[in-house]
């Protein structure tokens, strides 16, 4: 089962990709609430070197509210993390497929939320690949 929605950005450096992702998410009503620099964390804690890897905790409050009203435990599965990472000469942008919430819970009440979240995430990802 595929659980991600991924776009590969060619001819885009990592910093430019991060800036574009933040803008694309904002354009679709998502705010970035948290940021985890995995590369820096693993270097500091384990002295491990790896490629650029950033996890953005993105949230669309109206969608999160609707999902939480349907299932209080859904916070475990909200499609909040958006990963921007370097993959060779390219940048990859990955987001959890919102349909995963419905698949894993079996709650039909989450379907409209997942459908809207999917449309918004797909619009954000499409705008990146078109840029």
VENHUVEN-V855305 format. One record per residue. OMEGA is omega as a letter, one per 30 degrees, with the letter a starting at -180 (* if undefined). Layout:
BEGIN
omega
OMEGA
OMEGA
END
This chain:
BEGIN
omega
l
a
a
l
a
l
l
l
l
l
l
l
a
a
l
l
a
l
a
l
l
a
a
l
l
l
a
l
l
l
l
a
a
l
l
l
a
a
a
a
a
l
a
a
a
a
a
l
l
l
l
a
a
l
l
l
a
a
l
a
l
l
l
l
l
l
a
l
l
a
a
a
a
l
l
a
a
a
a
a
l
a
l
a
l
l
a
l
a
l
l
l
a
l
l
l
a
l
l
l
a
a
a
a
a
a
l
a
l
a
a
l
l
l
l
l
l
l
a
l
l
l
l
a
l
l
l
a
l
a
*
END
